[in-house]
Amino acid sequence: MKNASAGLYFLRLPDGVRIEHLPRGQAVVEVETRLCRATLSVQGAQVLKFESRASNTPMLWVSRDALFEPGRAIRGGIPLCWPWFNAHPDNPGLPSHGFARNLDWRLESADILPSGEARVVFCLEDSEQSRQWWPHAFKATLVLTLGLQLQLAFSVSNTGDDAFDMSYALHSYFPVSDLNNVRVEGLDGRCFIDQLQGNARRMQSGPVQIAGETDAIYLDVPDTLILVDGNRMRRVTADNMPCAVVWNPGPHKAARMADLGDDEYAGMLCVERGRLADAAIRLDAGASHRSLLTLADF
């Protein structure tokens, strides 16, 4: 991880992009342009904050109790859960939700495009550390395009000689004003896996509304979902990510989580996109997988 951070200081950064450090030493990329403001953690290539100049309202939520300890997942923003989602299917002792969010990524480039958007590219490749958890060769890339909307282009290449299985989610945390009046539109009539009821499969009827702890994986969903929060509407659009996860810990689980304030569950909701469960993929040697997530107020 030290080598990844050291490389930051050899990049020529454009006006509006700079490197800062959090109190415990983690490097972050700060972006401030005429179109948006954003904070990107080098650990996990994780978007922590994003606010377009059009809305002047934070798109993402981060817990006030987030730990910000090197090597530990950061509670909020958009962590990448990869190369597996949930516990490892064969070894629950491995890091939950994979290791991508726990490692420093390499900051490959940062540019301001003619459109005024900022484009920041992070890469992660297999290493001695990653091979302790997952014995495969790979190159993962996150291309972040930040303007009046936020785009995350995720790609993985299998650079080894053997196929590997993978699942993933871009685990977006959104702030909400009143959890009781929030709904997610676009999932009516879709099958979901209820992770709180023994992974039972059920059918969604109407928009998703939150009435307590929620942990559901929706299968074969449309590209665009709408998060409605009173008068605010956010569009969550995915390309090549046919699954969605709707998650909120509810009061009892929140009280047991060290990196989440006891009352914070009421002000956030996760609407994630990815490839999970039935949509997990096998990537052959030399093959690549690409997907795209776009978040926007409208």
MOZITA-V554150 format. One record per pair of residues at least 4 apart in sequence whose C-alpha atoms are under 7 Angstrom apart, sorted by the first residue. I is the first residue (numbers start at 1). GAP is how many residues later the second one is. Records with the same first field share a line. If there is no record, write none. Layout:
I: GAP ; GAP
//
This chain:
1: 4 ; 102 ; 103
2: 4
3: 4
4: 100 ; 101 ; 102
5: 22
8: 99
13: 4 ; 5 ; 97
14: 97 ; 98
16: 15 ; 16 ; 17
17: 12 ; 13 ; 14 ; 15
18: 11 ; 12 ; 13
19: 8 ; 9 ; 10 ; 11
20: 7 ; 8 ; 9 ; 10
21: 4 ; 5 ; 6 ; 7
22: 4 ; 5
24: 45
26: 44
27: 14 ; 15
28: 11 ; 12 ; 13 ; 14
29: 10 ; 11 ; 12
30: 8 ; 9 ; 10
31: 6 ; 7 ; 8
32: 4 ; 5 ; 6
33: 4
35: 17 ; 18 ; 81 ; 82 ; 112 ; 113
36: 15 ; 16 ; 17 ; 110 ; 111 ; 112
37: 13 ; 14 ; 15
38: 11 ; 12 ; 13
39: 8 ; 9 ; 10 ; 11
40: 5 ; 6 ; 7 ; 8
41: 4 ; 5 ; 6 ; 7
42: 4 ; 62 ; 63
43: 58 ; 59 ; 60 ; 61 ; 62
44: 35 ; 36 ; 56 ; 57 ; 58 ; 59 ; 60 ; 61
45: 60 ; 77
46: 31 ; 32 ; 33
47: 30 ; 31
48: 14 ; 28 ; 29 ; 30
49: 9 ; 11 ; 28
50: 8 ; 9 ; 10
51: 5 ; 6 ; 7 ; 8
52: 4 ; 95 ; 96 ; 97
53: 95
54: 94
59: 115
60: 17 ; 113 ; 114 ; 115
61: 15 ; 16 ; 112 ; 113 ; 114 ; 207
62: 13 ; 14 ; 15
63: 12 ; 13 ; 197
64: 197
65: 194 ; 195 ; 196
66: 8 ; 9 ; 193 ; 194
67: 7 ; 192
68: 6
71: 31 ; 32
72: 30
73: 28 ; 29
75: 184
76: 97
77: 95 ; 96
78: 92 ; 93 ; 94 ; 95
79: 22 ; 91 ; 92
80: 20 ; 21 ; 89 ; 90 ; 91
81: 4 ; 16 ; 17 ; 19 ; 20 ; 87 ; 88 ; 89 ; 90
82: 15 ; 16 ; 17 ; 18 ; 85 ; 86 ; 87
83: 15 ; 83 ; 84 ; 85
84: 4 ; 13 ; 14 ; 82 ; 83 ; 84
85: 12 ; 13 ; 82 ; 83 ; 84 ; 191
86: 10 ; 11
87: 5 ; 9 ; 10
88: 4 ; 6 ; 8
94: 39
95: 4
99: 4
105: 17 ; 18 ; 19
106: 16 ; 17 ; 18
107: 14 ; 15 ; 16
108: 13 ; 14 ; 15
109: 11 ; 12
110: 9 ; 10 ; 11
111: 7 ; 8 ; 9
112: 4 ; 5 ; 6 ; 7
113: 4 ; 5
117: 28 ; 29 ; 30
118: 27 ; 28 ; 29
119: 24 ; 25 ; 26 ; 27
120: 23 ; 24 ; 25
121: 21 ; 22 ; 23
122: 19 ; 20 ; 21
123: 17 ; 18 ; 19
124: 15 ; 16 ; 17
125: 13 ; 14 ; 15
126: 4 ; 5 ; 11 ; 12 ; 13
127: 4
128: 4
130: 4
131: 4 ; 5
136: 24
137: 21 ; 22 ; 23
138: 18 ; 19 ; 20 ; 21 ; 22
139: 17 ; 18 ; 19 ; 20
140: 15 ; 16 ; 17
141: 13 ; 14 ; 15
142: 10 ; 11 ; 12 ; 13
143: 9 ; 10 ; 11
144: 7 ; 8 ; 9
145: 5 ; 6 ; 7
146: 4 ; 5
149: 146 ; 147
150: 144 ; 145 ; 146
151: 142 ; 143 ; 144
152: 140 ; 141 ; 142
153: 138 ; 139 ; 140
154: 136 ; 137 ; 138
155: 133 ; 134 ; 135 ; 136
156: 132 ; 133 ; 134
157: 129 ; 130 ; 131 ; 132
158: 125 ; 126 ; 127 ; 128 ; 129 ; 130
159: 126 ; 127
160: 125 ; 126
161: 124
162: 122 ; 123
163: 119 ; 120 ; 121 ; 122
164: 118 ; 119 ; 120
165: 116 ; 117 ; 118
166: 114 ; 115 ; 116
167: 108 ; 109 ; 113 ; 114
168: 106 ; 107 ; 108
169: 103 ; 104 ; 105 ; 106
170: 102 ; 103 ; 104
171: 99 ; 101
172: 98 ; 99 ; 100
173: 95 ; 96 ; 97 ; 98
174: 94 ; 95 ; 96
175: 92 ; 93 ; 94
176: 53 ; 91 ; 92 ; 93
177: 52 ; 90
178: 4 ; 88 ; 89
179: 31 ; 87 ; 88
180: 30
181: 48 ; 49
182: 27 ; 46 ; 47 ; 48
183: 24 ; 25 ; 26 ; 44 ; 45 ; 46
184: 23 ; 24 ; 25 ; 41 ; 42 ; 43 ; 44
185: 22 ; 23 ; 40 ; 41 ; 42
186: 21 ; 36 ; 39 ; 40
187: 17 ; 20 ; 34
188: 16 ; 17 ; 18 ; 19
189: 14 ; 15 ; 16
190: 13 ; 14 ; 28 ; 29 ; 31
191: 10 ; 11 ; 12 ; 13 ; 27 ; 28
192: 9 ; 10 ; 11 ; 12 ; 24 ; 25 ; 26 ; 27
193: 6 ; 7 ; 8 ; 9 ; 23 ; 24 ; 25
194: 4 ; 5 ; 6 ; 7 ; 21 ; 22 ; 23
195: 4 ; 20 ; 21
196: 19
210: 4
212: 38
213: 35 ; 36 ; 37
214: 32 ; 33 ; 34 ; 35
215: 31 ; 32 ; 33
216: 29 ; 30 ; 31
217: 26 ; 27 ; 28 ; 29
218: 25 ; 26 ; 27
219: 23 ; 24 ; 25
220: 22 ; 23
221: 21 ; 22 ; 23
223: 14 ; 15 ; 16
224: 11 ; 12 ; 13 ; 14
225: 10 ; 11 ; 12
226: 7 ; 8 ; 9 ; 10
227: 6 ; 7 ; 8
228: 4 ; 5 ; 6
229: 4
233: 64 ; 65
234: 62 ; 63 ; 64
235: 60 ; 61 ; 62
236: 58 ; 59 ; 60
237: 56 ; 57 ; 58
238: 35 ; 54 ; 55 ; 56
239: 52 ; 53 ; 54
240: 51 ; 52
241: 32 ; 33 ; 34 ; 50
242: 32 ; 33
243: 30 ; 31 ; 32 ; 33
244: 27 ; 28 ; 29 ; 30
245: 26 ; 27 ; 28
246: 24 ; 25 ; 26
247: 22 ; 23 ; 24
248: 17 ; 21 ; 22
249: 4 ; 5 ; 16
250: 4 ; 15
251: 4 ; 11 ; 12 ; 14
252: 4
253: 4
254: 6 ; 7 ; 8 ; 11
255: 7
260: 4
264: 4
275: 4 ; 5
276: 4
283: 4 ; 5
//
